Amino acid sequence: MKTRLREARRAADLSQEAVANETGLTRTAISAIEKGTRKVTADELVMFSRLYGISVDVLANGPSPEEDPDQLFVESFADLSEIDKKEIMHIIKFKRARKEGKEHTIVYPKYPKL
């Protein structure tokens, strides 16, 4: 949670001093929370949530896979067969090449006979 709180503060373009002024906590307390050397109370978590415009759940637990497409991809990719993983990797290579303006020929993996 310490990292999410620090990243949320930075994303809100707030200094630790500004957060301290808004919440009534000391800058030292904000620093300790972001370092993980001080725990956050439930009331403080609600204050941070309101200040940063991020839900308490996301601050406490991180984004859900539906909110984080990269994480959803990682979790889904892990469940695929090796053949499907290779095919997706070829598509990724193709998309990267197109984005970079390079010619790229798709070479599909050889599938085993069923």
Residue pairs with C-beta under 8 A, 6 or more apart in sequence:
1 40
1 59
1 60
2 33
2 34
2 35
2 36
4 58
4 59
4 62
5 33
5 34
5 40
5 48
5 59
6 34
8 48
8 52
8 54
8 59
9 16
9 19
9 30
9 34
9 52
11 52
12 51
12 52
12 53
14 22
14 51
14 52
16 27
16 30
16 31
16 34
17 27
19 25
19 30
19 48
19 51
20 26
20 27
20 29
20 30
22 47
22 51
23 30
23 44
23 47
23 48
23 51
25 44
29 38
32 38
33 39
33 40
33 44
40 48
45 56
45 59
45 60
46 56
48 54
48 59
49 55
49 56
49 59
52 59
58 67
62 68
63 71
65 71
65 72
65 75
66 72
77 85
77 88
80 88
83 109
83 111
83 112
86 109
87 108
87 109
90 106
90 107
90 108
90 109
91 106
93 104
94 104
94 106
97 103
97 104
98 104
